Amino acid sequence: MVKMVSRRKDAKPMHFIEIAACLAVMLTWAVPAFADGRVNTGYFGGVAIGGYDTVAYFLDNRAVKGSEKYSYNWLGTPWYFASEEHRELFKKNPAKYAPQYGGYCAAEVAGSGSVTVNIDPEAFTIVDGKLYITYDKVHTQDFAADISAVAPKADANWPKKQAELAQDNYR
């Protein structure tokens, strides 16, 4: 049995099982801090990007509704695709095709206000190989028009927004 002993005279030895249990509890509490995996599924639906095929944005340059037939579970969330080919491409490199900021409105993440959960899957832009989805097409145009200034703001705001989302448990 492994024992850890402190140099303090009044300290009691800790057994390996107790240490492992403490670590497990600490890691469980720390998970929200590493909430990179939070994916926007809107208020209803429970599917990433409202069921739209994220690979189609890149290959077809348009929003295409996916099918449950071609679904794949990533980051605890189902993603729908229009074809087996698109699903396989996503499985090989999901980060390449996933929208920025977990699929939340990129323009809202860049702003100082709240994060808009319900997005318009048809309101998107791809800049430098990154997919940005917004609340509506006007937000997309504004975001894309000033991408060099707005994207860094969104990148800087995203960790704070993630923490707020984790705390409020929006899904």
Backbone hydrogen bonds in HBPLUS format (Angstrom, degrees):
<---DONOR---> <-ACCEPTOR-->    atom                        ^
c    i                          cat <-CA-CA->   ^        H-A-AA   ^      H-
h    n   atom  resd res      DA  || num        DHA   H-A  angle D-A-AA Bond
n    s   type  num  typ     dist DA aas  dist angle  dist       angle   num
A0004-MET N   A0014-MET O   3.06 MM  10  5.33 155.1  2.12 144.2 152.1     1
A0014-MET N   A0004-MET O   3.16 MM  10  5.33 155.4  2.23 141.2 147.8     2
A0011-ALA N   A0008-ARG O   3.43 MM   3  5.39 161.8  2.47 100.5 105.7     3
A0018-GLU N   A0015-HIS O   3.04 MM   3  5.36 119.4  2.42 105.4 119.9     4
A0019-ILE N   A0015-HIS O   3.04 MM   4  6.40 157.3  2.10 155.5 162.6     5
A0020-ALA N   A0016-PHE O   2.90 MM   4  6.15 163.4  1.93 154.1 158.5     6
A0021-ALA N   A0017-ILE O   2.91 MM   4  6.09 155.7  1.97 144.9 151.7     7
A0022-CYS N   A0018-GLU O   2.97 MM   4  6.19 157.1  2.02 146.0 152.0     8
A0023-LEU N   A0019-ILE O   2.94 MM   4  6.21 162.2  1.97 154.0 158.7     9
A0024-ALA N   A0020-ALA O   2.92 MM   4  6.12 156.4  1.98 147.7 154.2    10
A0025-VAL N   A0021-ALA O   3.04 MM   4  6.29 158.4  2.09 149.0 153.9    11
A0026-MET N   A0022-CYS O   2.95 MM   4  6.20 164.0  1.98 152.2 156.9    12
A0027-LEU N   A0023-LEU O   2.89 MM   4  6.08 159.6  1.93 152.3 157.4    13
A0028-THR N   A0024-ALA O   3.01 MM   4  6.16 151.7  2.09 143.3 151.0    14
A0029-TRP N   A0025-VAL O   3.06 MM   4  6.36 155.8  2.12 150.9 156.5    15
A0030-ALA N   A0026-MET O   3.02 MM   4  6.18 138.8  2.20 139.0 150.8    16
A0031-VAL N   A0027-LEU O   3.17 MM   4  6.28 125.8  2.48 144.0 154.3    17
A0033-ALA N   A0030-ALA O   2.86 MM   3  5.39 133.8  2.07 115.9 129.1    18
A0034-PHE N   A0031-VAL O   2.86 MM   3  5.23 145.5  1.98 112.9 123.5    19
A0038-ARG N   A0035-ALA O   3.08 MM   3  5.67 168.1  2.10 126.1 125.2    20
A0040-ASN N   A0102-GLY O   2.79 MM  62  5.72 176.5  1.79 161.6 160.8    21
A0046-GLY N   A0044-PHE O   2.75 MM   2  5.88 135.0  1.96 116.1 104.2    22
A0048-ALA N   A0078-PRO O   2.98 MM  30  6.23 166.9  2.00 171.7 173.9    23
A0051-GLY N   A0048-ALA O   2.97 MM   3  5.86 163.1  2.00 128.2 132.5    24
A0052-TYR N   A0049-ILE O   3.05 MM   3  5.44 161.0  2.08 114.9 120.8    25
A0066-GLY N   A0051-GLY O   2.74 MM  15  5.55 153.0  1.81 143.1 152.1    26
A0053-ASP N   A0064-VAL O   2.81 MM  11  5.66 172.8  1.82 178.0 176.8    27
A0056-ALA N   A0053-ASP O   3.21 MM   3  5.45 128.8  2.49 101.0 113.3    28
A0058-PHE N   A0055-VAL O   3.02 MM   3  5.47 127.3  2.31 107.7 119.9    29
A0059-LEU N   A0055-VAL O   3.00 MM   4  6.30 167.4  2.02 157.5 161.3    30
A0060-ASP N   A0056-ALA O   2.77 MM   4  5.00 151.2  1.85 130.4 140.2    31
A0067-SER N   A0081-PHE O   2.93 MM  14  5.59 153.4  2.00 121.5 121.7    32
A0070-TYR N   A0067-SER O   2.98 MM   3  5.50 144.0  2.11 112.1 120.5    33
A0081-PHE N   A0070-TYR O   3.09 MM  11  5.25 127.2  2.38 123.3 138.2    34
A0072-TYR N   A0079-TRP O   2.92 MM   7  5.28 143.9  2.05 145.8 156.7    35
A0079-TRP N   A0072-TYR O   2.82 MM   7  5.28 147.0  1.93 140.1 150.8    36
A0074-TRP N   A0077-THR O   2.93 MM   3  5.39 162.0  1.96 153.5 148.6    37
A0077-THR N   A0074-TRP O   3.06 MM   3  5.39 153.9  2.13 108.5 116.5    38
A0087-ARG N   A0083-SER O   3.14 MM   4  6.44 159.9  2.18 145.4 151.1    39
A0088-GLU N   A0084-GLU O   2.93 MM   4  6.17 159.6  1.97 153.0 158.1    40
A0089-LEU N   A0085-GLU O   2.99 MM   4  6.25 157.7  2.04 150.1 156.0    41
A0090-PHE N   A0086-HIS O   3.02 MM   4  6.24 160.4  2.06 149.9 154.8    42
A0091-LYS N   A0087-ARG O   2.91 MM   4  6.17 158.9  1.96 150.0 156.2    43
A0092-LYS N   A0088-GLU O   3.12 MM   4  6.32 147.9  2.23 145.2 152.3    44
A0093-ASN N   A0089-LEU O   3.33 MM   4  6.61 141.6  2.49 141.8 150.9    45
A0093-ASN N   A0090-PHE O   3.12 MM   3  5.31 128.9  2.39 100.9 113.9    46
A0096-LYS N   A0093-ASN O   3.12 MM   3  5.62 140.2  2.28 112.6 122.8    47
A0097-TYR N   A0094-PRO O   3.09 MM   3  5.44 131.5  2.34 106.4 118.1    48
A0098-ALA N   A0094-PRO O   2.88 MM   4  5.89 144.2  2.01 158.8 170.3    49
A0100-GLN N   A0131-LEU O   2.79 MM  31  5.94 168.7  1.81 173.0 169.5    50
A0103-GLY N   A0100-GLN O   3.16 MM   3  5.91 166.0  2.18 120.2 124.6    51
A0104-TYR N   A0101-TYR O   3.05 MM   3  5.73 169.7  2.07 123.5 126.8    52
A0109-VAL N   A0105-CYS O   3.01 MM   4  6.32 154.0  2.08 152.2 160.2    53
A0106-ALA N   A0133-ILE O   2.90 MM  27  5.96 162.3  1.93 150.7 155.1    54
A0110-ALA N   A0106-ALA O   3.04 MM   4  6.24 149.2  2.13 142.4 150.3    55
A0111-GLY N   A0107-ALA O   3.10 MM   4  6.33 136.9  2.29 135.1 146.4    56
A0120-ASP N   A0134-THR O   3.00 MM  14  6.26 170.4  2.01 148.7 149.9    57
A0123-ALA N   A0120-ASP O   2.75 MM   3  5.27 164.4  1.77 124.7 130.4    58
A0134-THR N   A0123-ALA O   2.99 MM  11  5.68 161.6  2.02 161.7 164.2    59
A0125-THR N   A0132-TYR O   2.95 MM   7  5.39 147.4  2.06 150.2 158.7    60
A0132-TYR N   A0125-THR O   2.86 MM   7  5.39 164.9  1.88 169.1 173.2    61
A0127-VAL N   A0130-LYS O   2.98 MM   3  5.34 149.4  2.08 149.7 150.8    62
A0130-LYS N   A0127-VAL O   2.97 MM   3  5.34 153.1  2.05 113.2 121.6    63
A0140-THR N   A0136-ASP O   3.13 MM   4  6.49 153.8  2.20 146.7 154.7    64
A0141-GLN N   A0137-LYS O   2.95 MM   4  6.19 159.5  1.99 147.1 151.4    65
A0142-ASP N   A0138-VAL O   2.98 MM   4  6.24 166.0  2.00 154.0 157.6    66
A0143-PHE N   A0139-HIS O   2.81 MM   4  5.92 162.0  1.85 150.7 156.3    67
A0144-ALA N   A0140-THR O   2.86 MM   4  5.99 171.0  1.87 154.5 157.0    68
A0145-ALA N   A0141-GLN O   2.90 MM   4  5.93 150.2  1.99 144.9 153.3    69
A0149-ALA N   A0146-ASP O   3.00 MM   3  5.68 144.8  2.13 119.8 129.1    70
A0150-VAL N   A0146-ASP O   2.88 MM   4  5.93 165.7  1.90 157.9 162.0    71
A0151-ALA N   A0147-ILE O   2.99 MM   4  5.37 160.5  2.03 133.8 140.3    72
A0153-LYS N   A0150-VAL O   3.07 MM   3  5.20 118.7  2.46 100.3 115.7    73
A0154-ALA N   A0150-VAL O   2.95 MM   4  6.29 158.3  2.00 156.0 162.6    74
A0155-ASP N   A0151-ALA O   2.81 MM   4  6.05 161.9  1.84 156.7 161.9    75
A0156-ALA N   A0152-PRO O   2.93 MM   4  6.09 155.8  1.99 142.0 148.4    76
A0157-ASN N   A0153-LYS O   2.83 MM   4  6.05 149.4  1.93 146.6 155.7    77
A0158-TRP N   A0154-ALA O   2.87 MM   4  5.84 141.0  2.02 149.9 158.6    78
A0160-LYS N   A0157-ASN O   3.07 MM   3  5.56 119.1  2.46 114.5 128.4    79
A0161-LYS N   A0157-ASN O   2.99 MM   4  6.19 162.6  2.02 156.2 161.8    80
A0162-GLN N   A0158-TRP O   2.77 MM   4  5.92 159.4  1.81 159.9 165.1    81
A0163-ALA N   A0159-PRO O   3.08 MM   4  6.28 157.2  2.13 142.3 147.8    82
A0164-GLU N   A0160-LYS O   2.98 MM   4  6.30 154.7  2.05 148.0 155.0    83
A0165-LEU N   A0161-LYS O   2.85 MM   4  6.10 159.2  1.89 151.6 157.5    84
A0166-ALA N   A0162-GLN O   2.84 MM   4  6.07 158.7  1.88 152.4 158.3    85
A0167-GLN N   A0163-ALA O   2.94 MM   4  6.10 154.4  2.00 144.6 151.6    86
A0168-ASP N   A0164-GLU O   2.86 MM   4  6.03 163.7  1.89 152.7 157.1    87
A0169-ASN N   A0165-LEU O   2.70 MM   4  5.54 119.7  2.06 134.9 150.8    88
A0170-TYR N   A0165-LEU O   3.31 MM   5  5.57 140.9  2.48 138.6 147.3    89
